[in-house]
Amino acid sequence: MTSELTPALLIKAYSVGLFPMAESADDPSLFWVDPEQRGIMPLDGFHVPRSLRKTVRKGRFEVACDADFAGVMRACAAPTPERPSTWINDEIIALYGALHREGHAHSVECRRGGALVGGLYGVSIGAAFFGESMFSRETDASKVALVHLVARLRRGGFTLLDAQFMTAHLARFGAVEVPRRKYRRLLADALARAAHFPATLDEAGQAILADLVGPAAG
């Protein structure tokens, strides 16, 4: 794939089930991915483990959306001892930054003491949200971001949360794997619907969050 890839072409690709990746952060080239088996997170079947519910209720992290999209992307791209190389190169950072400025990409950020310690980002089209990557610098920070993402998606009327690849980690939250054909049906249905990504949770959104994790600690 060449540098001719544009945000508009990227949106078209997502709309037919494709997404781009790089072999590594140092490789400037990109390639399209269209998994035969797709990992998705059913929004009505999302499961929050008991210990994580307590963490969310205690409000250990300050959670915000779209306050530092670029910072979240850079953190997701950064190597760690557990993940010495990532697939997020400079081309991807530039493209998704452009999508964010156009309102098609969003981040959920967890901070502690003002420092960014965890988060995730993804692409939003219609009632579909395509999760791209997450990072954590403190225990459970990315997981808390995921819980807040689901609350926002449910509040905004989304019907599909695409996790791309199935992992044991995501399975703990209720993720399932579906064949390509079924995924494309789910995608087409989601793209035909209207949804909005709420940067903040109103009273109804807070009720959804409480339904996921229980009422906030007093």
N, C-alpha and C positions, 0 to 999 in steps of 0.2 A: 504494500500500500504506500502511496506517495504522500507528500505534504499537501497535495491538492484536496485532502479531506477538509471539509468545512463543517461548521455547526449545523447547517441545514442538511447536509448529507448525513451527518451523524444522527439527526432526528429521524430521517427516512430509514436509516439502517435499523435503529431500535424498533421502529414501527413494523418491521418485517422479521424481527427476532434476532438480529445481528448485533454484536458489540465488538469494539476493537480492543486489542491488547498488544503489548510489546513483549519481546522475549525477556528483556531486562530493562532497568532504568537507564542503562548506558547504551542500549540499542535504539537508534533513532527511527527505525522502521516499525510499522504497525501491521497487524493482520486481523482479519475478521474471524470471529468465533460464533458458531451456531451449534451448541451442544445437542447431541441426540437425546440426552436426558437432562432436564432443566430443574434446578432447585428453585422452589417457590416457598414463600411463607404465607400460608393462609391467614388472612387478617382476622377472620372469625374463629380461628383455632390457635391463635398465638398463646403460648404457654410461658409464664414467667416463673422460674424456679423460686422456691420459698425464700432462700437466703437473699436472692436478688430483690425480691419484693421488699424485704426489710431495708435494703440499701436505698432503694428508690424512695421509700416512705420517709426515711431519715433525712433526705435532702442533702446527702454528703456532697454532691456536686451542684454547681450552678449550671443550669441547662439553658442554652439559647440556640437559635437557628439563624443561619445565614449571616452571622456577625463576622466570621472570618473564614469564608469558604476557601480562600487560597491557603491559609494556614493549615486547615484540615487536610487539603490535598498534599501539601508538602510533608505533613506528618505521616500520612498514609504511605507516601513514597519513600520515606526515610528507612534505611536498613536498621534492623534490630538484631540482637543475639539470636533470637528465635527465628527471624526472617531476614537473613543477610542480604537478600536481593528481592526487589519487587518488580512488577510489570508496569509501573507508572513512570513513564519517561516525560521529557520536557514537552513533547508534542501533545501528549494526553493532558498535561497540566494546562497548557495553553488552550486547547479545545474545550475542555470542560469549564475553564474559567469563562470562556466566551458564552457557553451555554448558561452558566450561572447569571451572567449579566443580562441575558435575554429572558431570564425567569424559568429556564428549563432544568436547572440543576440546583440542588439545595444541600445544605450541611446541617447536621445537628452536632452541637459542641458541648462538651462538659468541661467546666473549669473548677479549679479549687484555689482560692486565694487569688483569683484573677488570672492564673496560669492555665493555659490550654492543656488538659491532661488526657483527653479522649474525645472521640467523635467518629462520624461517618459522613459519607456524601453519596449522592446518587442523582439520577435523572428522572424528571417528571414529565410525562406526556399523557394527556387525557386523565383517565383514572388509573394509570399504571405508574408505579415507581420502581425504577431499576436500581437496586443497591449496587454500589461499585466497590467500595473498600471502607475499612474502619481501622482505627488504631487505638491503643491504650498505653498510657504512661503510668497509670495507677490502676490497681485492681478494680475490676468491674466498670471502669469508666466507659468503655465502648459498649458494654452490655446495657448500661443505663441509657446511653444514647439510642440504642436500638428500641428499648421500651418506649422512650419518648417519641421516636419516629413512628412507631405503630399507633400510638395514641393520636398523633397528628394525622396520619393517613386515614384512620377510621373517622376522625372528626371531619376531615375534608372530603369524604365520599369516595376514597380510592377503593378499588376492588382487587388490585393485583400488586403484590410485592414480590418482585423478581429478585431472587438471591443468586441467580446464575448457576453456581455449582453447589451441590449438596455436600455438606460436611457434618461430622459428628457434633461439632460445636453448635451448628444451626439446628440440628435435629433436636437438641434439648429444648428449643423454643417452639417446636412443632413444625419445622420445615419438612417438606416432602419433595420427592422427585417425581416429575411427570414426563412422559415422552414428548418429543418435539411437536407432534401433531396436536396433542391436547394443549400444550403450552400456547401454540399459535391461536387456538380457539379462545383461550382465556385472554390472550393479548388483544385479539380483535374486539372482543366484547368490552375490555377495559378502554381501548382507544376510542370506542364509540360513545363513551360516557364523559361527562364533564366532572371535574373535581378541582379543588383548590388546596394548596399547601399552606396551612396556617402556621405562620412564624411563631405565634404565641397561642397558648391554649386559653380559650374563653371558659366560662363556667361549664358549658357542655363538654368541652374538651377535658377539663379537669375531672369531670365526672367519669369520662371514659378512662382516663389514667387511673382514677381510684378503682374503677371496675377491674383494671388489669392487676393492680398491686395492693389494693386496699386503701383506706383513708390515710392521709398524711399523719405522721406522728405529731402529737401535740406538745 
